[in-house]
Amino acid sequence: MSSTRWGSCRGLTPTASTSWTPWGDAVLSRLPLSVVPVVREPYDLVVASEALDDPLLRPLWQLLESEEFRASVRDLGGYGVAETGRRIH
């Protein structure tokens, strides 16, 4: 059994309207489809806990925590970013 400990970072959360598709409302709004909200599903990025503070990942954390990135994701439609960038140990 491995002794590696894992941590994760909360990613984007598709809203109920797009939980069944990886493309989000940005694509669905261009298609003649109706969507029935079913569920919200969070996505986590999982990394070894010793890598959470690795300097190589610092740009990723800064991006996920930036308001500019969050605004861009919100503009796509269909995604919630309330927990984006939150680290779970």
N, C-alpha and C positions, 0 to 999 in steps of 0.2 A: 504494500500500500504506500502511495506517495505521501510525503510529508509536506507537500506544497500547500500553502494556504491561499485561498482565492478571495479576491475582493471584486466588486463590480461598480460600474458607474451607470446610473440611470440614463437611458437614451431617450429618444423621441417616443411619444405615446400617441399612436393613431387614435383619433376620436372614433366614436361608435360608427359614424357614417362610412369610415374607410377601413375598418378593422380587418376586412376580408381581402384587401388588396395591398400589395407593397407600393403601389403607385400614388395613392392618395387622391384627394379631390382635384389636384392639378390636372390629372389625366381624365378622371371621371367627368369633370365638368365639360369636357369636350366630346363626350360620348352620349348617345341617346339612351341612357340607362337610368333607372330609378334605384335608389339605395335605401334599404331598410336598416336602421341602426340596430345592431345586435349586441355588441360588446366592446369594451375598451381593452386594449392589450398593450402593456408596457414592454419595452425592449431594453435589455441590459447588455452592456459591454463588460465582459468578464475578463479580468487579468489577474495574474498572480499578485498577491498582496504586496510582495516586496517590489513589484514594478509600479505600484500606484504613484510613487514619488520619483520615478525615474525621469531624469531630465529629457529623455527622448519623447516622453509622453506629455511634457509640459505644454507644447503648442496645441495638442488635442484638447487638454483640459481648458486652456484659455479660450479656444474656439467655442467649445460647448457652453462655457459660462458667459460668453459675450452677448450683449444685448443685440448687437448687429446680426449675429447668427440666428438668435431666437426670432428676431423680427422677420428675417428671410424665410425661416421655416413656417412661421405663422402665416406669411403671405402666400405660401403654397396652398394653404387650406387643408383642413382635415387632420392636423397634427397639434397635439398639446405639448408645450415645452415647460410646464411648471416644474417638473423634476429633472429636466435635462441637465446633466453635469453633476448631479448630486452623487456623492461617493457613498457607497454602502460597504462597510467593512464586516 
